[in-house]
Amino acid sequence: MNADDHYLVKLMNTRLSPGLIAHRLGITVPELEQRWKRIQEEVKANFENGYYGLCEQMTTMAHQYQLLGESLKIFGMAIGNVMTDDEIRGLLSDVPETTMSNLKSRAIVLRPFVQVDPEVSIKKTVQGN
C-alpha cells in the first residue's frame, strides 16, 4: 500500500460518505470503490499468504535484538569496571578464608578468557559434548 492508500483507509474509517472521501482525494466514487476493493483484497491476500505474520515476527525479533543489545551493553559495562590495585589490596587478608570471602562477595572472579571458534562450539553442541 502506498501513502495514498493509507490515507484512504484512514478516511474510510472515519465513516465519512464515499462522495466526500472521493472529493477529498480528487477521484470519482467508482474509482474510490475500486481502490477500496483492491486494498481489501490485498490485505486479505497478505493475511492468507503469511506476509503480515512474517512482518510481525520480524518486528518481534528486532525488538528482542534491541533488548539483547541493551543487555550486552550493561554486561560490557559491568565486566569493564575493573578494580584498581588498591581496591584489590583492600580485599586481601592474612587469613585465607577472609580473603576468599571478600573476593566472592565484593568482586567478580573469572577464569582467563579463551577465544571460542563458533564452528567448533556448534559441532560440540550438536554432538552433545
N, C-alpha and C positions, 0 to 999 in steps of 0.2 A: 504494500500500500504506500502511496506517495503522500505528501503533506496535504494535498487537496482532499484525498480520500479520508485522512484522519479528521480534517475539518468537517467533511460531510457527515462522518459518524457522530461527531460532537453535536452538529446541528440536528441530526435526526433524533438524537437522544433528548433534545430539548422539547420535543413534541410540537415544534412549530409546524405549520401547514406545509405540504410539499411545494405549493406555489411560492410561499415566502422564502423557503430554503433555495428553490431553483433561482429565484430573483437575486438572492444574495450571492449565489455562485455564478450568476450570469449565464445560466443554461436553461433549457426548457424543462418542463415537468417530465416528459417522456425520457429525456436524457438523464434526469435525476433518477428516475425509477430504474433505468438501465444500469447506471453506475451503482446504485444501491444493491441491485440484484447481483451484479458482478462481485461486489465486496462481500456480500453474504456467502456466495459460492466459494470465493477464495478462502474465507475464514473457515468454512466447513471443511474444505479440502485440506487445509493446514492442520486442522484437528485430527482428521482421519489419517493423514499420512505421517503423523507424529512430529511435524515440524515445530509446533508450539511446545510439545513435550520436550523436544531436544533443546529448544531455546531456554525453557525453564530449568532443565538440568544443567546447562552451561552457566546460567546465572547463579545457580546454587554452588557449582564448583568454583566459579570465580570468587564468590563470597567466602567460601572455605579457604581458598588460596590466600585471600586477603587476611583472614584471621590467622592462618598459618604464618604468613609474613610478619604479622604483628607479634605473634608468639616467638618467632625466631629472633626478632629484634630484642625482645625482653630477655630471652635466653642469652643472646650475644652480649648484651649489656651486663648481665649477671656474671658470665664467665670472664668478661673483660675487666671486671672490677678486682684487680689483683691487689693483694695485701702488700703493704710496704714491709721492709725488713724489720723495722721497729715493731710493727703490729704483730709480725710472726714471733719475734722475740718475746713479746708480752704473753704469748700462749705457752711458751716453753717453761718447764718447771724442773726442779731437781728430782721430782717424783714422777716416774714414767706414766703412772696411771692418771695423774693430774694433767700431764701434757696430752695424753691420749684423749681424755675427756674434753679438754679445751679445744683440741683440733676438731673433734667430732661435733661439738656444739657451736663453735664460732667460725668454722671455715668449711669450705667445700674441698675435700681432698680427692683428687682424681689421679688415676694412673696416667703416665705419659701418653699422648695421642699417637696412634699409629694409623697412617693413612689406609683407607679401605678401597679396594678395587670393586666398584659396583657389580661388575660381571661375575667375579668370584663370589661375592656376597650373595647374589641372586641364586647362583648354582648351588651354594651350600644350603640356602633356604629351601630350594626346591627338592634337594636330595634329603633334607631333614637332618643335616649335620649342624 
